[in-house]
Amino acid sequence: MIITLRSSTMSASTRVRLLRGSGLLLLLLGIVHLVATPHIAALIRHSVSQGAADNLIPPMLLNHILVGLLLLPLGFLTFYAAPHSARWAQVIVRTTALTVATLPLTLLALMGVRYFDAPLFVVGFLLVVAASVTLLLAAFTRPRPNGSAETA
């Protein structure tokens, strides 16, 4: 798949728009992650005993807040690197693309589909899938030589 994408080209402006859109999707995913955190804490509190909730909520909060906050700079860096064709920018967008591309399959493998009745889970999953597809497409597609991507 990567070999096929590498040999493909698209206009530089389309590539930048896709990468910037992916960066925005990652930022939005970070926000959704943070917004979902108190809902998950409430779900835990109402689903288990007080003692179990006292043990489960702190690691969940740590995990959800940490991941949500880390998605914000990941999205920003992708957005920032989008118009640049320098090596550092390609490393950022390609590393991000490959990392994010592992998330949908990993989520399905580890969690299955039992959480797809939770609206925030569905929104988060769809954001991950959309970001994965657009990132892979844009990160491993070369801009056409007559494109206008910045080179610095």
N, C-alpha and C positions, 0 to 999 in steps of 0.2 A: 504494500500500500504506500509506504513512504517513497519507494523508488518511483512509482507512478506520479505521486504528487510532486516530487522533486523535478521531474522532467516537464511538468506542466508550468504554464505561465498565466498570469492575470495582470490586469492593469495595476500600476503602482497605487493608484487612488483606491481601487477596490480592495487591494491587500491591506492598505492602511485602515480603511473603514472596517474591514473584518477584524483586524487585530484590535483596533480601538473598541469596537463593539464587544469583543471577547473580554477585554479589560473591564469594560463597564459591567458585563455580566458577572465577572468575578467579584467586583465591588458590590453589586447587588446581592450576590450569593452570601458574601460576608455579612451584609446587613440583615438578610433573611435569617442567617444562622444566629446572629445576636438577638434578633426579635423573637426567635423560637425558644431561646434559652429559658426565660421565665415560665413559658407554657409547659416545657418539659419538666421543670422543677415542680410545678403545680400538679402535673400528671403523676409524678412520682409520689408526691405527698398524699394524693388521694387514692393511690393504688396499693400502697404498702403500709406497714405499721410505722409508727413514728420512729422507732429505733432503726428500722431498715432505711427509712427516708434520710435519717441523720447520717447514715453511712453511704448512701447512694448519691445524694445531691451534691456534696462537695466535689467529688471527682468528675461528675457530669458537668458542673459549672466550670471547673478548670478546663476540661476538654472543649466545651462549646465556646467559651469565651476566647480561649487560645486560638482555636481554629478560625472563629469568626474574625478575630483581629488580624490573624496572619493572611486571610484572604484579601483584606483591604490593601496592604502594600503589594501583594501579588497582582491584583487587578490594576493598581496604579502603575506599577513597573511595566506591565504589558501595554497599557494605554500609552505611557511615556515613550516606550521603545518603538512603538508602531511605525512612525514615519522615518525612522533611521534605518540605514542599510549597513552600518558599521558592524563589525564582528560582535561587539559586546551586545548590540541590540538583537542580533540573530540568536546569540546564546540565550538571552533572556526569553525571547518568544518561543524558541524551540524547546527549551527546558520546561517552560511553563506548559506548552502544548502537550508534551509527552507525559508530564505529571498529571495534568488534568484529564487526559485521555484514559488514564487507568481508573479514574474514580467511578464512572457509571458501572463498569463490570465488577469492580471491587464491592461497591454497594450492593449490587444484586447478588453477588456470590455470598457475601457475609450476612445480609439482612433479608434476602428474598423479597417477595412482593407484599408481605403481610402489613407493611406500614403505608401502603398506597391509599389507604382511606383517610390519612391525615393530610389536610390541605397544605400545610407548610412543608411537609416532607415531599409532596408531589411538586410543589413550586421549586424547592431546592434541587430535586432530582432533575427536573426539566431544565433548570438553569445550568446544571453541570453538563448535561447532554448537549445543550446548545453551545456552551462555551467550548466543550471538547471538539465538536465537529468544526466549528468556525476557526478555532485555534489551529487544529491540525491542517485544515485546508490552507489557511493563510501563512502559517509558519513554514510550511515545506513547499510552498509554491513560489517560484521566482517572479519578481515583477518584470514585465516586458521592458526591454532596453529603452524604449522611448517614454517610459513612465517618468513621473516627476517626484519620486521618493527622495527625501533628503539623504545625503550620504555621510553626514558627520557623525 
